[in-house]
Amino acid sequence: MSRVAVIGAGAAGCFCVVGLKRRLPDAEVIVLEAGRKPLAKVAITGGGRCNFTNTFEGIDRLEEAYPRGARLMKRALMRFSQEDARRWFAAEGVPSVVMDGGCVFPQSQDAMDVVRTLERAMRLAGVQVRCGSRVSGIEDLGGRFRISFAGFDEPLETDRVVVTTGGSPSPSGISFLTPLDLETVPPVPSLFTFNIGDEGLKSLMGTVVENALAGLAGTGFRARGALLVTDWGVSGPAILKLSSYAARHLAENKYNGTLNVSWLGTANESECLDVVRELAAAEPRKLVASCGPKALPGRLWRHIAGRAGLREELRWAELGSRGAARLASTLACDAYPVTGRCRFKDEFVTCGGVSLSGLNLNTLESKKHPGLHFAGEVLDVDAITGGFNLQAAWSMAETVTQAISFCDGGDGGASSSC
Ligand SMILES: Cc1cc2nc3c(=O)[nH]c(=O)nc-3n(C[C@H](O)[C@H](O)[C@H](O)COP(=O)(O)OP(=O)(O)OC[C@H]3O[C@@H](n4cnc5c(N)ncnc54)[C@H](O)[C@@H]3O)c2cc1C
């Protein structure tokens, strides 16, 4: 009887062991978890509602959703797509609903439904779940592996190992892989909000602009979406996406830089000038500060007019071409100092981890250590918010399941090194 040990009972690990044990009922399938219980993180995903996948509507290129790992995700989604994820959970008794932005949640809006479903599936399939087992090392014995633990547990020998230990913002999270001499990409955080060094902007705390374009000056990083002004700086989908796209750049620059905001969603000054001219023509007698574009809240508009150097008592008829140009330029490319980052409480992920270059992307098996597979956030794969990270966990876990079951006698679709 073959033995497969999966390290980490998170989203990818639990999904993987269920698939493995169902396909290979005679195999001994063990999941080793450092914590006291499995799926602790899944229980708090989506603010306790678990945004477990996304419809991918509006995503034209996978790179938009997966700044790291899009090429791998293209293959993994072919093995297990977002529709497959919804069907799988529905078949297990968790129907889903689609919310804004294509975000998919359990109909109950309760992450515990996802947790309990995976726990039940593991129990019914006959998976061994060993909690409180922190893996401290893996040794390649040539065709077999020896797993050692941080506590007093005896080492475990196994035919195959699947590493699903999740993301870790510090390299120590994957130090147990050091003896295997794998290529890794230094981990840095992704999905955070920005601290802004501008009291004027922060005084507008609570202001939301539905369609802004945020970018980092001097780079090509840009993201579109809603932007929220907070008491520490800026947040909202546009900023979280930007933090994901520019995760490594920002880490290298110690979270300092210049945030450019195009308040009307276009960085094109001549388009903004057209808007300014229309406003001036429509309400020439009104004060500029009191009558701005409909898309912008009044408080924010007064702030923008002030930043363009316009007097509060100035009327539209008195704006002149210089004033109009200054206003258009501020609307198209306002600039604020970024002074740091702040953790986003609803979701944060790791950019970096085990490099994809050392893996067969069809099987997620190590080229150097046949029999050793990886899935989930431990790899250099991560996504923007919206359910894409959990979808990555399901799709990669299924890729590994198919590869191992194909090799070890069950059914499966991936061609492996076996
Ligand atoms: C607060 C929060 C909310 C989120 N909400 C969402 C959301 O709504 N939608 C979405 O798509 N994504 C969300 N994410 C991201 C998502 O949760 C992760 O991308 C996903 O859980 C990754 O799955 P994984 O299996 O790779 O890792 P994890 O789910 O993190 O599981 C890894 C497991 O491995 C265990 N482990 C680690 N090291 C060892 C070791 N040495 N030995 C044994 N066990 C070990 C850990 O204890 C953990 O249980 C959220 C993240 C956070 C932090």
Ligand as a Chemical Component Dictionary entry (heavy atoms), coordinates in Angstrom:
data_LIG
# 
_chem_comp.id                   LIG 
_chem_comp.type                 NON-POLYMER 
_chem_comp.pdbx_formal_charge   0 
_chem_comp.three_letter_code    LIG 
# 
loop_
_chem_comp_atom.comp_id 
_chem_comp_atom.atom_id 
_chem_comp_atom.alt_atom_id 
_chem_comp_atom.type_symbol 
_chem_comp_atom.charge 
_chem_comp_atom.model_Cartn_x 
_chem_comp_atom.model_Cartn_y 
_chem_comp_atom.model_Cartn_z 
_chem_comp_atom.pdbx_ordinal 
LIG C1  C1  C 0 -7.890  36.948 6.733  1  
LIG C2  C2  C 0 -7.817  36.315 5.364  2  
LIG C3  C3  C 0 -8.949  36.268 4.582  3  
LIG C4  C4  C 0 -8.887  35.693 3.292  4  
LIG N1  N1  N 0 -10.040 35.648 2.532  5  
LIG C5  C5  C 0 -9.990  35.076 1.300  6  
LIG C6  C6  C 0 -11.165 34.951 0.510  7  
LIG O1  O1  O 0 -12.274 35.289 0.937  8  
LIG N2  N2  N 0 -11.030 34.412 -0.743 9  
LIG C7  C7  C 0 -9.833  33.957 -1.227 10 
LIG O2  O2  O 0 -9.780  33.465 -2.356 11 
LIG N3  N3  N 0 -8.722  34.025 -0.472 12 
LIG C8  C8  C 0 -8.772  34.555 0.772  13 
LIG N4  N4  N 0 -7.627  34.607 1.533  14 
LIG C9  C9  C 0 -6.404  33.967 1.019  15 
LIG C10 C10 C 0 -6.570  32.442 1.194  16 
LIG O3  O3  O 0 -7.058  32.165 2.471  17 
LIG C11 C11 C 0 -5.249  31.717 0.977  18 
LIG O4  O4  O 0 -4.695  32.090 -0.261 19 
LIG C12 C12 C 0 -5.464  30.212 1.019  20 
LIG O5  O5  O 0 -5.956  29.815 2.286  21 
LIG C13 C13 C 0 -4.175  29.480 0.707  22 
LIG O6  O6  O 0 -4.413  28.106 0.875  23 
LIG P1  P1  P 0 -3.210  27.123 1.252  24 
LIG O7  O7  O 0 -3.819  25.791 1.460  25 
LIG O8  O8  O 0 -2.125  27.300 0.295  26 
LIG O9  O9  O 0 -2.689  27.674 2.646  27 
LIG P2  P2  P 0 -3.424  27.785 4.045  28 
LIG O10 O10 O 0 -4.892  27.756 3.877  29 
LIG O11 O11 O 0 -2.802  28.958 4.717  30 
LIG O12 O12 O 0 -3.014  26.449 4.803  31 
LIG C14 C14 C 0 -1.685  26.123 5.127  32 
LIG C15 C15 C 0 -1.702  25.202 6.339  33 
LIG O13 O13 O 0 -0.392  24.655 6.514  34 
LIG C16 C16 C 0 -0.110  24.632 7.893  35 
LIG N5  N5  N 0 1.357   24.617 8.049  36 
LIG C17 C17 C 0 2.237   25.606 7.784  37 
LIG N6  N6  N 0 3.503   25.207 8.025  38 
LIG C18 C18 C 0 3.425   23.922 8.452  39 
LIG C19 C19 C 0 4.399   22.958 8.838  40 
LIG N7  N7  N 0 5.716   23.230 8.857  41 
LIG N8  N8  N 0 3.970   21.722 9.222  42 
LIG C20 C20 C 0 2.637   21.406 9.214  43 
LIG N9  N9  N 0 1.681   22.300 8.852  44 
LIG C21 C21 C 0 2.066   23.524 8.466  45 
LIG C22 C22 C 0 -0.747  25.892 8.421  46 
LIG O14 O14 O 0 -0.975  25.810 9.817  47 
LIG C23 C23 C 0 -2.048  25.928 7.614  48 
LIG O15 O15 O 0 -3.099  25.245 8.254  49 
LIG C24 C24 C 0 -7.664  35.170 2.806  50 
LIG C25 C25 C 0 -6.522  35.236 3.611  51 
LIG C26 C26 C 0 -6.585  35.797 4.878  52 
LIG C27 C27 C 0 -5.351  35.847 5.725  53 
# 
loop_
_chem_comp_bond.comp_id 
_chem_comp_bond.atom_id_1 
_chem_comp_bond.atom_id_2 
_chem_comp_bond.value_order 
_chem_comp_bond.pdbx_ordinal 
LIG C1  C2  SING 1  
LIG C2  C3  SING 2  
LIG C2  C26 DOUB 3  
LIG C3  C4  DOUB 4  
LIG C4  N1  SING 5  
LIG C4  C24 SING 6  
LIG N1  C5  DOUB 7  
LIG C5  C6  SING 8  
LIG C5  C8  SING 9  
LIG C6  O1  DOUB 10 
LIG C6  N2  SING 11 
LIG N2  C7  SING 12 
LIG C7  O2  DOUB 13 
LIG C7  N3  SING 14 
LIG N3  C8  DOUB 15 
LIG C8  N4  SING 16 
LIG N4  C9  SING 17 
LIG N4  C24 SING 18 
LIG C9  C10 SING 19 
LIG C10 O3  SING 20 
LIG C10 C11 SING 21 
LIG C11 O4  SING 22 
LIG C11 C12 SING 23 
LIG C12 O5  SING 24 
LIG C12 C13 SING 25 
LIG C13 O6  SING 26 
LIG O6  P1  SING 27 
LIG P1  O7  DOUB 28 
LIG P1  O8  SING 29 
LIG P1  O9  SING 30 
LIG O9  P2  SING 31 
LIG P2  O10 DOUB 32 
LIG P2  O11 SING 33 
LIG P2  O12 SING 34 
LIG O12 C14 SING 35 
LIG C14 C15 SING 36 
LIG C15 O13 SING 37 
LIG C15 C23 SING 38 
LIG O13 C16 SING 39 
LIG C16 N5  SING 40 
LIG C16 C22 SING 41 
LIG N5  C17 SING 42 
LIG N5  C21 SING 43 
LIG C17 N6  DOUB 44 
LIG N6  C18 SING 45 
LIG C18 C19 SING 46 
LIG C18 C21 DOUB 47 
LIG C19 N7  SING 48 
LIG C19 N8  DOUB 49 
LIG N8  C20 SING 50 
LIG C20 N9  DOUB 51 
LIG N9  C21 SING 52 
LIG C22 O14 SING 53 
LIG C22 C23 SING 54 
LIG C23 O15 SING 55 
LIG C24 C25 DOUB 56 
LIG C25 C26 SING 57 
LIG C26 C27 SING 58 
# 
